[in-house]
């Protein structure tokens, strides 16, 4: 919705005040020419950015809460935001950075209209070309970019919604990952000149958790999941893995049980279809272990277990064990482990029950050593 700033608004205000004080019937021609915006005018003169005197009566001011996205170029002196983990917002499908910031006292009419405002132009007055910030305010401008950080497992990306928020109030939608993961753009917000970094932010909601980047300096000023930055981008390497292979007599003859650990990954977020429950808890991360494991006839139940042993000897069982008795590792087993883990041991517990036999077959299982490192 466009907001109209009429030149006649100021005339009505001046006329009412003049009539009350002096008993005049209406605006003078000078008053009619002098008020050009809903922000009002003040007597006297101001200096523009070039230092030249401009009559306050000729100033059109934007509302104090003007904010939104624009696709137009803005003439301003931009400052690059240095790349760092503190100037970054991460989520599945989101690697958001504010790349440049600037502030200015005025915007072109074209930019203001692109933000949703409209200045009324009349034939009998000079055209308005510039809209100034409200008294005590400046326009903050931020250019941003967001890409897919490509967290494992590839494929499932939850919806993340980015909005422009001023003083804790969401005022404009910016982008959503339902439209893709690559986004570029510019946002503008009118803020008090003495605002702190959290006064205007790009806010992202993912799976009911919120995070924010400051429009003023590009830094991350709030995150419900701050702990994820400890583990985001970490890699898992199988440093050693024992092979397992045994045979046993099934109802239809000799059966084979075999396999080993072949890979894995860690992530701060894992979808329910991948045996996760969204964001890992504070101080935790998901470890998903990949195995190659032989399947056999369904009349025998493969009850092979698996656990992770941490460096301090603590044992961690599966986060959400599979229910496929004929093949317990059809899906990757998942564990919640401490976020500061640098190495773990994965241990298998082979166990098979053949048809109606009362006693299960068990063997000493293989193990694998996994290292977890910063990419």
C-alpha positions in Angstrom: 0.0 0.0 0.0 1.4 3.4 -1.0 1.3 6.3 1.5 0.4 9.7 0.1 2.3 12.8 1.2 0.3 15.7 -0.1 1.5 19.3 -0.4 -2.0 20.4 0.8 -1.7 18.6 4.1 0.7 21.2 5.5 -1.5 24.0 4.2 -4.5 22.8 6.2 -2.3 22.6 9.3 -0.9 26.1 8.8 -4.4 27.5 8.0 -6.0 26.0 11.1 -3.2 27.4 13.3 -3.3 30.9 11.7 -7.1 31.1 11.9 -7.0 30.2 15.6 -4.3 32.7 16.4 -5.1 35.6 14.0 -8.7 34.9 12.8 -7.6 34.5 9.2 -9.9 32.6 6.8 -7.3 30.4 5.1 -3.7 29.8 4.0 -1.6 32.5 2.4 0.0 31.7 -0.9 3.3 31.4 0.9 1.9 28.8 3.3 0.4 26.8 0.5 3.7 26.7 -1.3 5.7 26.0 1.9 4.3 22.7 3.2 5.1 19.7 1.1 5.0 16.6 3.2 3.3 14.8 6.0 6.4 15.2 8.1 5.6 18.9 8.3 7.9 21.9 8.0 9.7 24.1 10.4 10.5 27.8 10.1 13.9 28.9 9.1 16.5 27.2 6.8 18.6 24.1 6.9 21.7 23.0 5.0 21.7 20.1 2.6 24.5 17.6 2.3 26.4 20.1 0.0 26.2 22.8 2.7 23.8 25.0 0.7 20.9 26.7 2.4 17.5 25.2 1.7 14.2 26.6 2.8 12.5 24.3 5.4 9.2 25.1 3.7 10.4 23.3 0.6 11.3 20.1 2.4 9.2 16.9 2.0 9.8 14.5 4.9 9.1 10.8 5.0 7.2 9.2 7.9 9.4 8.2 10.8 8.6 4.5 10.2 9.4 4.3 6.4 11.0 0.9 5.7 11.0 -1.8 3.0 12.9 -3.4 0.2 14.0 -1.7 -3.1 15.3 -2.8 -6.4 16.5 0.7 -7.3 20.0 2.1 -7.0 20.6 4.5 -4.1 23.2 7.2 -4.2 25.0 6.9 -0.9 28.5 6.2 0.5 28.5 2.5 1.3 30.9 0.8 3.7 31.7 -2.9 3.2 31.0 -5.2 6.1 34.0 -7.4 6.9 33.2 -11.1 6.6 33.3 -13.0 9.9 31.3 -15.5 11.9 29.9 -12.6 13.9 28.5 -11.0 10.7 26.7 -14.1 9.5 23.3 -15.7 10.0 23.0 -19.5 9.4 20.1 -21.9 9.0 19.3 -24.8 6.6 19.2 -23.2 3.2 20.3 -19.8 4.6 23.8 -18.2 4.8 22.8 -14.6 5.1 25.2 -11.7 5.2 24.8 -7.9 5.1 27.5 -7.0 2.6 27.4 -3.2 2.7 25.7 -0.5 4.8 25.2 3.2 4.4 23.2 6.1 5.8 21.7 9.2 4.2 19.5 12.1 5.1 17.5 11.9 1.9 16.2 9.6 -0.8 15.0 10.1 -4.4 11.3 10.2 -5.0 11.7 7.1 -7.1 13.2 5.1 -4.3 10.6 6.3 -1.8 7.8 5.2 -4.2 9.5 1.8 -4.6 9.4 1.5 -0.8 5.6 2.0 -0.9 5.3 5.8 -0.5 3.9 8.3 -3.0 4.5 12.1 -3.2 1.8 14.0 -4.8 3.1 16.1 -7.7 1.0 19.1 -8.9 1.3 21.1 -12.1 1.5 24.5 -10.5 4.5 23.7 -8.3 8.0 22.6 -9.0 8.4 18.8 -9.0 9.6 17.1 -5.8 12.8 15.2 -6.5 14.0 14.4 -3.0 12.4 13.2 0.2 14.1 13.8 3.5 14.2 11.7 6.7 11.9 12.7 9.5 13.2 15.0 12.2 15.9 13.3 14.2 16.0 10.4 11.8 18.3 9.1 9.0 17.8 6.4 6.4 19.8 3.3 6.9 20.5 1.2 3.8 21.8 -2.4 3.8 22.7 -4.6 0.9 22.4 -8.3 1.7 23.0 -11.7 0.1 22.0 -15.2 1.1 22.9 -18.6 -0.3 22.5 -22.3 0.6 25.3 -23.3 3.1 24.7 -26.9 1.8 24.4 -28.6 5.2 24.1 -32.4 5.1 21.9 -34.2 4.3 21.3 -32.4 1.0 17.7 -32.1 -0.1 15.4 -31.2 2.7 15.3 -27.4 3.5 12.7 -26.1 6.0 11.0 -22.8 5.2 12.9 -19.8 6.5 11.3 -16.4 6.3 13.3 -13.1 6.4 11.6 -9.9 7.5 12.6 -6.3 8.2 12.0 -5.5 11.9 12.3 -2.1 13.6 12.4 -1.9 17.4 11.1 -5.4 17.6 8.2 -4.9 15.2 8.1 -6.8 11.9 7.4 -4.2 9.2 8.1 -5.8 5.8 8.7 -9.2 4.3 12.1 -9.6 2.6 12.4 -13.2 1.3 11.5 -16.8 2.0 13.4 -20.0 1.1 10.2 -21.4 -0.3 11.1 -19.3 -3.3 14.6 -20.7 -3.5 17.8 -20.3 -1.5 19.7 -17.6 -3.5 18.7 -14.1 -2.6 20.1 -10.6 -3.2 18.6 -7.2 -2.4 18.6 -3.9 -0.6 16.6 -2.8 2.4 16.0 0.7 3.7 14.8 1.8 7.2 14.1 5.2 8.7 15.6 5.1 12.2 16.6 7.7 14.9 20.0 9.0 14.3 21.3 7.8 17.6 20.0 4.2 17.2 21.9 1.2 18.5 22.7 -1.9 16.3 19.5 -3.8 17.3 17.1 -0.9 16.4 16.8 -2.2 12.8 17.4 -5.8 11.8 17.0 -8.4 9.2 15.2 -11.2 11.1 15.0 -14.8 10.0 12.7 -17.4 11.4 13.5 -21.1 10.9 11.6 -23.9 12.6 10.3 -21.5 15.3 13.7 -20.1 16.1 14.6 -16.4 15.4 18.0 -14.8 14.5 18.9 -11.2 13.6 21.5 -9.2 11.7 21.9 -5.5 12.3 21.1 -3.1 9.4 23.6 -0.6 11.0 26.8 -2.7 11.0 25.9 -6.2 9.7 26.6 -8.0 12.9 24.5 -10.8 14.4 22.7 -9.1 17.4 20.4 -12.0 18.4 20.0 -15.7 17.9 17.8 -18.3 19.6 20.4 -20.9 18.4 23.7 -19.2 19.0 25.3 -22.6 19.9 25.0 -23.7 16.2 28.0 -21.5 15.2 30.2 -23.8 17.2 29.5 -26.7 14.9 28.2 -25.4 11.5 30.4 -26.6 8.7 32.2 -29.3 10.6 33.3 -32.4 8.7 33.4 -36.1 9.7 36.1 -38.4 8.6 36.3 -42.2 9.1 39.9 -42.6 10.3 39.6 -46.4 10.7 36.8 -49.0 10.3 36.7 -52.7 11.0 34.9 -55.0 8.6 32.4 -57.5 9.9 31.2 -60.7 8.2 29.6 -63.8 9.6 27.3 -66.6 8.4 24.5 -68.4 10.1 21.9 -71.1 9.4 18.5 -69.6 8.5 15.3 -71.4 7.6 16.2 -71.4 3.9 19.8 -72.2 4.3 23.0 -70.3 5.0 22.6 -66.6 5.6 25.2 -63.8 5.6 25.5 -60.8 8.0 28.2 -58.2 7.0 29.0 -54.6 6.9 31.0 -51.6 8.2 30.8 -47.9 8.9 31.6 -46.0 5.8 30.9 -42.3 6.6 28.9 -39.8 8.5 28.2 -36.1 9.1 27.4 -33.7 11.9 24.8 -30.9 11.7 23.0 -28.5 14.0 19.6 -29.1 12.3 18.1 -32.4 11.1 14.7 -33.0 9.7 12.3 -35.6 11.0 12.5 -37.6 7.7 16.2 -38.0 8.5 15.6 -39.1 12.1 16.1 -35.7 13.6 13.8 -33.3 15.4 14.8 -29.9 14.0 17.4 -27.9 15.9 19.8 -29.8 18.2 19.7 -28.6 21.8 22.1 -26.2 23.3 25.6 -27.7 23.4 24.6 -30.6 21.1 24.8 -31.6 17.5 23.5 -34.5 15.5 25.8 -37.2 14.3 24.5 -39.3 11.4 26.4 -42.5 10.7 26.4 -44.1 7.3 26.8 -47.9 7.1 27.0 -50.5 4.4 25.1 -53.4 5.8 23.9 -56.7 4.2 20.2 -57.5 4.2 18.8 -61.0 4.4 15.5 -62.9 4.4 12.7 -61.4 6.4 12.0 -64.6 8.4 15.2 -63.7 10.4 15.2 -60.5 12.5 18.3 -58.4 12.4 18.5 -56.8 15.8 22.0 -55.5 15.5 22.5 -52.5 17.8 24.9 -49.6 17.5 26.2 -47.0 19.9 28.7 -44.2 20.1 31.5 -43.9 22.7 32.7 -40.4 23.5 36.3 -39.6 24.3 35.5 -39.7 28.0 34.0 -43.2 27.8 30.4 -42.0 27.9 28.1 -44.2 25.8 25.4 -42.6 23.6 22.6 -44.6 22.1 20.6 -43.9 19.0 18.5 -40.8 19.0 15.5 -42.5 17.3 16.2 -46.2 16.5 14.9 -47.7 13.3 12.0 -50.1 13.3 13.1 -52.1 10.3 13.9 -55.5 11.9 15.1 -57.0 8.6 17.5 -54.1 8.1 18.1 -51.8 11.1 20.4 -49.6 9.0 18.2 -48.9 6.1 18.3 -45.3 7.3 21.3 -43.7 8.9 21.4 -44.1 12.7 21.5 -40.7 14.4 23.0 -39.7 17.8 22.9 -36.4 19.8 26.5 -35.8 20.9 28.2 -32.9 22.6 29.0 -30.0 20.2 32.6 -29.9 21.3 33.2 -33.6 20.3 36.4 -34.0 18.2 36.5 -37.8 18.0 34.1 -40.7 18.7 34.1 -44.5 18.4 31.1 -46.2 16.7 30.5 -49.7 17.9 28.2 -52.3 16.3 26.5 -55.1 18.3 25.5 -57.8 15.8 22.5 -59.8 16.8 20.1 -62.0 14.8 17.0 -64.0 15.8 16.1 -66.8 13.3 12.4 -67.3 13.0 11.0 -68.8 16.2 14.2 -69.7 17.8 14.3 -68.7 21.4 17.9 -67.7 21.6 19.4 -65.0 19.5 22.8 -65.3 17.7 25.4 -62.7 18.7 28.9 -61.8 17.8 31.7 -59.5 18.8 31.0 -56.4 16.7 33.3 -54.2 14.7 34.1 -50.6 15.6 35.1 -47.4 13.7 36.9 -44.3 14.7 35.5 -41.0 13.5 37.2 -37.6 13.7 35.2 -34.3 13.7 37.0 -31.3 12.4 36.3 -27.7 11.4 36.1 -27.4 7.7 
